[in-house]
Amino acid sequence: MKKVVLITGGTSGIGRAICNVLHSKGYIVYGTGRSVKNDERLDGFHLVQMDVNNEDSVHAAIQFVLKQEGRIDVLVNNAGIGMAGAIEDSTVSEIVDVFNTNVAGIIRTCQAVLPPMRKQESGLIINVSSMGAFLGLPYRGIYCASKAAVEIMTEALSQEIMQFGIKTVLIEPGDFNTSINQNRFVSEKALNSVYKEDFDRIYKVINEEVSEGGNPTQIGVLVAKIIEKKKPKLRYNVANFQAKLALTAKRTLRYRWYEKLLMKHYEMKRK
């Protein structure tokens, strides 16, 4: 029986790449988007309207897929937003928006899909996190903090739902060439800030690293392999050598030494 897979944020970037790879492998694929109509098609796979910030929208989308297919075997929580700006410049409302999408959005979809997965006594939930969850990167602190929350929440979730035959996995991408540069929002206060000179230079580096990042199809291929595994690992790190080296340095060096290396990479000032 073909597995039914629901991917949030499936109309662009990593989400669309996952949808395309799984569709090519014969899975029944539903990708979500805020501005699509139910059962529209994109590259051959199904679309379903969902706003992860709206609980009613999430439940409606889950029920639509269940009505069409009778089950959901895999949920891939990919929808998210990026944010850049100094911690001091980040307003509470901006921070709430990021956490509402990147953390609460995942919780909403999990809460909606768990009852049918429990009923069928099987299921797989894949949460897309980030390498930034482990690295407090300058001017991306709020985004990194939201992804760190996803990591810890998923660890707890895995232990809670294992008793029902439901597996949980984290994917931790580094830089991939997607539209996140265009979709990432910048804190309004960053435009007139004491950090502006430093931020503008580093933000350019951030965008260049994304533009030179890997092909998001790589994530789709990984998701397909995870679905096919009987006992998938909890974490799959998908980053380039430089990002993995930075993480190794943080884990092995004294933190202040690591901090110096990171600041040197971004050419940040010190006193």
Secondary structure, 3 states (H helix, E strand, C coil): CCCEEEECCCCCHHHHHHHHHHHHCCCEEEEEECCCCCCCEECCEEEEECCCCCHHHHHHHHHHHHHHHCCCCEEEECCCCCEECCCCCCCHHHHHHHHHHHHHHHHHHHHHHHHHHHHHCCEEEEEECCHHHCCCCCCCHHHHHHHHHHHHHHHHHHHHHHHHCEEEEEEEECCECCCHHHHCEECHHHHHCCCHHHHHHHHHHHHHHHHCCECCHHHHHHHHHHHHCCCCCCEEEECCHHHHHHHHHHHHCCHHHHHHHHHHHCCCCCC
